Each structure stands twice: as C-alpha cells, then as structure tokens.
C-alpha cells in the first residue's frame, strides 16, 4: 500500500524503505522526496492511509505520518513482533 501510494500520488523520484526488528517490535520506515500532502485531508479522503492505519492498529501497532508540502512524506509503522 505504501509503495502504491507513492507511485500514484507523490511524484517522487526517490523512496527509502527500512525494515528492522528492535525490542520485540517490527519497525517499518518509508520516506519519499515527493510533493507531500495535507495530512488531515488525505486521512479523511483515503489514498489507502486510513485502511493502513486500521490494519496496523488491528495488529496492536501504530502508524505515524509526517508530510510537508514539497518536502516529501515519511511513514513509520511499529508492530509488536511476538
């Protein structure tokens, strides 16, 4: 979902994805250098972000999004690993 959203909406030419396990948590960090977005509007309208947030929460985790106009977007997901 993250990669699909970046490809469809961000106009980014770079993406970075890091996945690691730390202190019994799986941590995924994805960032791009795209156009960014207004976080309050996009979570209400979709782009799959609200669905992603619900799926992460169903697994006992949390999802954080930071996005700024013309500065890209960063998504951080933390899920218990065991």
N, C-alpha and C positions, 0 to 999 in steps of 0.2 A: 504494500500500500504506500509506504513512504517513497519508494523509488518511482512508482507510478505517478504519484502526485508531483514529484519533482519534474519528471519528464513532461507531464501535461501542462503544468502551470508556472513553473519557476523561471523559465528562460535561463537557467543556469548552464554554465559550461564546465563546472566542476562540482563534484559531490564527494563527500568523505563519509565513510561508514566504519565505525569501530564497534566491535562486539567483544565483551570480556565477561568473565565471572570473577566476582570480588565479594568476599564476606557473605557467601551464600546468596548472592544476588546476581542475576544476569543483567548486564547493563549494555544497552544499545544506544549509540550516539550517532546521529546522522546530521550532516550540515551541508549546505549548498551556498553558492555565491550568486543566487538568483535575485529576482526583483522584490522578494519579500511580500508580506501581505498584512492587512489589518486583522489581527488575531481574533478580535471579538466578532467580526462579521463572518469570517470563514468558519469558525466553530459552529455558528448558528446555521449557516447555509450548507455546510457539508464538506466537500472535497475529500470525504472519507475520514477526516480528522476526528469527528465525533465518534464514528464507529470504531476507529483505532483506540481511542481513549476508553470506550466501554469495554473492548476486548482486553486491554491491559488491566483495567480495574477488575474484571472478572477473574483474572489470574492473580489478584492480590497485589498488583503493582501500581505504578503511577507513570504518567506521561506528562512531560513538560515541553512547552513550545515557546521559543523565542524567535520573533521575526521583526525585522525593521525594513522599512521601505528602502529599496536599492542596496541593502546590506545582507540579503540572504536570510536563511532560516536555519535554526538548529532545533532538533528534536531529541529529547533524552527520555529513554524508557528504562525503568528499573522494575524487575520482576523477581520475586523470590525463586531460588533455584532448587529448592528441595523441600 
